[in-house]
Amino acid sequence: LPESSARAPFKAAVGLTITNSVIEVEEATVVALTNGKADPAHYEAIRIPELVEALKKEYEERYGEQAIVRVEEDPIVVVQCDRELDYKTLFVGLKSAAEAGFFRYRLAILKA
């Protein structure tokens, strides 16, 4: 394997996976989807309550009551999603993550 010369420190992140059939947090199923779509009520509310709760739990376990105010240390969620995922579903997932305290994210696309 090629060697990397990058020396940036690893930043811990919470894994959020959104496929056409499920939303997972740290590989635990949180919400079932149908063809990449959530319940219509989630789109109207611009939040998925089960996802907010699962991410809040991860946030509290990792950071407790400590308020992180420096941008370079903000909690990060790594979002892995299906290339064909409906944008509205991704948007509602990201809004739910922000509500749980994860204002920074990284995107990754799952190979088909």
C-alpha positions, 0 to 999 in steps of 0.5 A: 500500500502507498504511504501517506505523508499527511500528519493531520491528527485523526478527529473522532466522528460519529458514523451516520449511514443513510441507504435506500432502506435504513438510517443507522447511527454507529451501525445500529438501525434507527429508522427504516426507509422505503425506497430512500424515503422517510415518513412524510411527517418527517419532511414536514417537521424537517426532523426525524425524532428517532435520529435526533434522539440516537445522535443526542445519545452519542453526543452525550456519551462522547462529550457529556455536558462539556460545551465545545465552542472552538470550530476545529473541535466541534463534534463531527458526523460522517454521513455515508449515503447511497448515491441515489438517495433523495436529497430531501432525505439527506437534508432532513438527516443533516438537520436532525444531526444539527439539532442533536449538536452535530453542526459539522459533517463530512459526506461519503458516498457508498459504492453501488 
